Amino acid sequence: MIKYDDYERNHVILPGREKELDRFINSKFKGINHKSKNSISSNSEDDLTWSCFDIISQLPDLKKIVALDEILEHSFCGNDMNQKMPFSFSKEDVIDIEVGKVYKGHSIKEETEVDASIETSNKIIFFEAKLYSSISLKDDSKEYDQIAKKIRVGLDYANTSKEKKEFYFIFLDIAPRDILYKFSDEEKSKKNAMKLPTKKWKSVWWFNRYKNGWKGSSKPLEEILFGITTSQSVKSISENMGWLTWFDLFKITMRSMIK
């Protein structure tokens, strides 16, 4: 891990975006500034998230749409790029990209800081970004894990917006789902299973539970929807969960700059 002398060395900054980066670095959530102390660390996922999504947010509209559609392709089509995307940004009227925005629910009175988000007139996408760490799990101080929290607040926000929006959730991590899952407890029990000294596999383990259910049941996802009012079905919510890798996001961002 490298510690830089200043945070500007640790970010990709477009000319004229210096003040916006400063605002991001010094932002607080629940009175605490989590970003500043990690802003000079090469292991910070916040600096990567800001660098990629801020660049995309500043692209001309046509380039922006191409980049965002590619993100949807990689997040939802998996290994089959002929699979139909859930939608295209070319048909969206307004596209607003935010990094580190705090979203608040209404009926559930919960809030969460979202690593990156894309909001249009009728859709909202939350990104949960992880690099070397795993999600925080529920405990005595947290009723829900990080994935569940994002889904709950996102659905509630989408349903209580002035214009009801369709909610999507994309997990951004260092490797594809099937690769990380090989390190899970379930896979470790199999012969010649790989080992991982950290708990990073927990992110994909819980993601799979919410997206695919467990033993033919959608109960894991249904349980975290307690108290949520939404027009989306459980099936729709699970189908709207995607997985993106940093490798793909980097390529998309670089292509968008050179085209």
C-alpha positions as CSV (number, residue, x, y, z in Angstrom):
1,M,0.0,0.0,0.0
2,I,1.3,3.5,-0.9
3,K,0.6,6.6,1.1
4,Y,0.7,9.7,-1.1
5,D,1.7,13.1,0.1
6,D,-1.6,14.6,-0.9
7,Y,-5.0,13.3,-2.1
8,E,-4.8,14.9,-5.6
9,R,-2.0,12.4,-6.4
10,N,-4.4,9.6,-5.6
11,H,-7.2,10.7,-7.9
12,V,-7.8,11.2,-11.6
13,I,-9.0,14.8,-11.8
14,L,-10.4,16.5,-14.9
15,P,-9.5,20.2,-15.3
16,G,-12.0,22.3,-13.4
17,R,-13.1,19.5,-11.1
18,E,-10.7,20.2,-8.2
19,K,-13.3,22.0,-6.1
20,E,-15.7,19.1,-6.6
21,L,-13.1,16.6,-5.5
22,D,-12.3,18.7,-2.4
23,R,-16.0,18.8,-1.5
24,F,-16.2,15.0,-1.9
25,I,-13.1,14.4,0.2
26,N,-14.4,16.6,3.0
27,S,-18.0,15.4,3.0
28,K,-19.4,13.8,6.1
29,F,-22.0,11.1,6.8
30,K,-23.7,11.2,10.2
31,G,-21.2,13.8,11.3
32,I,-18.1,11.7,10.5
33,N,-15.6,12.2,7.6
34,H,-14.6,8.7,6.5
35,K,-13.0,9.7,3.2
36,S,-10.4,12.2,4.3
37,K,-8.1,9.8,6.2
38,N,-8.2,7.3,3.3
39,S,-7.8,9.8,0.6
40,I,-4.1,9.4,0.3
41,S,-4.1,5.6,0.5
42,S,-3.7,3.5,-2.7
43,N,-6.0,0.9,-1.2
44,S,-8.9,3.4,-1.1
45,E,-12.0,2.3,-3.0
46,D,-13.4,5.8,-2.6
47,D,-10.7,7.4,-4.8
48,L,-11.3,4.8,-7.5
49,T,-15.0,5.2,-7.5
50,W,-14.7,9.0,-7.7
51,S,-12.1,8.9,-10.4
52,C,-14.1,6.7,-12.7
53,F,-17.7,8.0,-12.1
54,D,-16.7,11.6,-12.1
55,I,-15.0,11.3,-15.5
56,I,-18.1,9.6,-16.9
57,S,-20.4,12.2,-15.4
58,Q,-18.5,14.9,-17.3
59,L,-18.7,13.3,-20.7
60,P,-20.7,14.7,-23.6
61,D,-24.2,13.1,-23.6
62,L,-23.6,10.7,-26.5
63,K,-20.3,9.4,-25.0
64,K,-21.9,9.2,-21.6
65,I,-24.8,7.1,-22.8
66,V,-22.4,4.7,-24.6
67,A,-20.3,4.3,-21.4
68,L,-23.3,3.8,-19.1
69,D,-24.9,1.2,-21.5
70,E,-21.6,-0.7,-21.4
71,I,-21.7,-0.7,-17.6
72,L,-25.2,-2.2,-17.9
73,E,-24.0,-4.8,-20.3
74,H,-21.2,-6.0,-18.1
75,S,-23.3,-5.8,-14.9
76,F,-26.3,-7.8,-16.2
77,C,-25.3,-9.8,-19.3
78,G,-22.4,-11.7,-17.7
79,N,-20.5,-13.9,-20.2
80,D,-23.3,-13.6,-22.8
81,M,-23.0,-10.2,-24.4
82,N,-25.9,-11.1,-26.7
83,Q,-28.2,-11.2,-23.7
84,K,-30.7,-8.3,-23.6
85,M,-29.8,-5.4,-21.3
86,P,-32.5,-4.3,-18.8
87,F,-32.8,-0.9,-20.5
88,S,-30.7,1.6,-22.5
89,F,-29.8,5.1,-21.3
90,S,-30.4,6.4,-24.8
91,K,-34.1,6.3,-23.9
92,E,-33.7,8.2,-20.6
93,D,-34.5,12.0,-20.5
94,V,-32.3,13.0,-17.7
95,I,-29.1,11.3,-16.4
96,D,-27.6,12.4,-13.1
97,I,-24.4,10.7,-11.8
98,E,-23.5,11.2,-8.1
99,V,-20.5,9.9,-6.0
100,G,-21.0,9.7,-2.3
101,K,-24.5,11.0,-2.2
102,V,-26.6,10.4,0.9
103,Y,-30.1,9.0,0.2
104,K,-32.9,8.9,2.7
105,G,-35.9,6.6,2.8
106,H,-39.3,8.0,3.7
107,S,-41.5,5.3,5.0
108,I,-38.7,3.5,6.8
109,K,-36.8,6.6,8.0
110,E,-33.4,5.1,7.1
111,E,-30.5,6.6,5.3
112,T,-27.3,5.4,3.6
113,E,-24.3,6.9,1.8
114,V,-24.1,5.5,-1.7
115,D,-20.7,5.0,-3.3
116,A,-22.0,5.9,-6.7
117,S,-25.5,6.4,-8.1
118,I,-27.2,7.1,-11.4
119,E,-30.6,8.6,-11.4
120,T,-32.9,9.3,-14.4
121,S,-36.5,10.5,-14.6
122,N,-37.8,6.9,-13.9
123,K,-34.8,4.8,-12.8
124,I,-32.3,4.9,-9.9
125,I,-29.2,2.7,-9.7
126,F,-27.1,2.3,-6.5
127,F,-23.5,1.0,-6.7
128,E,-21.8,-0.6,-3.7
129,A,-18.1,-0.5,-4.3
130,K,-15.5,-2.8,-2.7
131,L,-11.8,-3.2,-3.4
132,Y,-10.0,-5.4,-0.9
133,S,-12.5,-5.3,1.9
134,S,-15.8,-7.2,2.3
135,I,-19.2,-5.8,3.2
136,S,-20.0,-5.1,6.8
137,L,-22.5,-7.6,8.2
138,K,-25.3,-7.0,10.6
139,D,-24.6,-6.9,14.3
140,D,-25.9,-5.5,17.5
141,S,-25.4,-1.9,16.2
142,K,-26.6,-2.6,12.6
143,E,-29.9,-4.4,11.8
144,Y,-28.9,-5.0,8.2
145,D,-25.7,-5.8,6.2
146,Q,-24.5,-3.3,3.6
147,I,-26.2,-4.9,0.7
148,A,-29.5,-5.2,2.5
149,K,-29.3,-1.6,3.6
150,K,-28.7,-0.3,0.1
151,I,-31.6,-2.3,-1.2
152,R,-34.0,-1.1,1.5
153,V,-33.2,2.6,1.2
154,G,-33.0,2.4,-2.6
155,L,-36.4,0.8,-3.0
156,D,-38.0,3.1,-0.5
157,Y,-36.5,6.2,-2.1
158,A,-37.6,4.9,-5.5
159,N,-41.1,4.3,-4.4
160,T,-41.6,7.6,-2.6
161,S,-40.0,9.8,-5.2
162,K,-42.2,12.4,-6.9
163,E,-42.2,10.2,-9.9
164,K,-41.9,6.5,-8.9
165,K,-38.7,5.0,-10.2
166,E,-37.5,1.5,-10.9
167,F,-34.6,0.5,-8.6
168,Y,-31.4,-1.3,-9.6
169,F,-28.5,-2.4,-7.4
170,I,-25.0,-3.1,-8.8
171,F,-22.2,-4.5,-6.7
172,L,-18.7,-3.3,-7.9
173,D,-15.8,-5.6,-6.8
174,I,-12.4,-6.8,-7.8
175,A,-13.4,-10.1,-9.4
176,P,-16.4,-11.8,-11.1
177,R,-19.0,-13.4,-8.9
178,D,-18.1,-17.0,-9.8
179,I,-14.4,-16.4,-9.0
180,L,-15.1,-14.9,-5.6
181,Y,-17.6,-17.6,-4.8
182,K,-15.0,-20.3,-5.1
183,F,-13.6,-18.9,-1.8
184,S,-16.9,-19.3,0.1
185,D,-17.5,-21.7,3.0
186,E,-19.7,-23.8,0.7
187,E,-17.0,-24.2,-1.9
188,K,-14.3,-24.7,0.7
189,S,-16.0,-27.9,1.7
190,K,-15.3,-29.4,-1.8
191,K,-12.2,-31.2,-2.8
192,N,-9.3,-28.9,-3.9
193,A,-11.3,-25.8,-3.0
194,M,-9.2,-22.6,-3.0
195,K,-8.6,-20.8,0.3
196,L,-8.8,-17.1,1.0
197,P,-7.4,-15.8,4.3
198,T,-9.9,-12.9,4.6
199,K,-13.7,-12.7,4.7
200,K,-13.9,-11.0,1.3
201,W,-16.0,-13.8,-0.1
202,K,-18.9,-12.8,2.2
203,S,-19.8,-10.0,-0.2
204,V,-20.7,-12.4,-3.1
205,W,-22.1,-15.0,-0.6
206,W,-24.8,-12.5,0.6
207,F,-25.3,-11.0,-2.9
208,N,-26.1,-14.5,-4.2
209,R,-28.5,-15.2,-1.4
210,Y,-30.5,-12.1,-2.2
211,K,-30.4,-12.4,-5.9
212,N,-30.8,-16.2,-6.3
213,G,-32.5,-17.2,-3.1
214,W,-31.6,-20.2,-1.1
215,K,-32.7,-23.8,-1.8
216,G,-35.4,-22.6,-4.2
217,S,-36.8,-20.0,-1.8
218,S,-36.6,-16.2,-2.2
219,K,-36.9,-15.9,1.6
220,P,-33.5,-14.1,2.2
221,L,-34.5,-11.2,-0.1
222,E,-38.1,-11.1,1.2
223,E,-36.9,-10.9,4.8
224,I,-34.9,-7.7,4.2
225,L,-37.9,-6.0,2.6
226,F,-39.8,-5.9,5.9
227,G,-41.5,-2.5,6.2
228,I,-40.7,-1.5,2.6
229,T,-43.5,-0.3,0.3
230,T,-42.6,-0.9,-3.3
231,S,-44.4,-1.6,-6.6
232,Q,-41.6,-3.9,-7.7
233,S,-42.0,-7.6,-7.2
234,V,-39.4,-9.8,-5.4
235,K,-38.6,-11.3,-8.8
236,S,-38.1,-7.8,-10.3
237,I,-35.8,-6.7,-7.4
238,S,-33.6,-9.8,-7.8
239,E,-33.4,-9.5,-11.6
240,N,-32.3,-5.9,-11.1
241,M,-29.3,-6.9,-9.1
242,G,-26.1,-6.8,-11.2
243,W,-22.3,-7.4,-10.6
244,L,-19.5,-5.3,-12.1
245,T,-15.8,-5.6,-11.9
246,W,-13.2,-2.8,-11.5
247,F,-11.4,-4.2,-14.6
248,D,-14.5,-3.7,-16.8
249,L,-15.2,-0.3,-15.3
250,F,-11.6,0.8,-15.9
251,K,-11.8,-0.2,-19.6
252,I,-15.1,1.5,-20.1
253,T,-13.8,4.7,-18.5
254,M,-10.7,4.7,-20.6
255,R,-12.5,3.9,-23.8
256,S,-14.9,6.8,-23.2
257,M,-12.0,9.2,-23.0
258,I,-10.3,8.2,-26.2
259,K,-13.2,7.7,-28.5
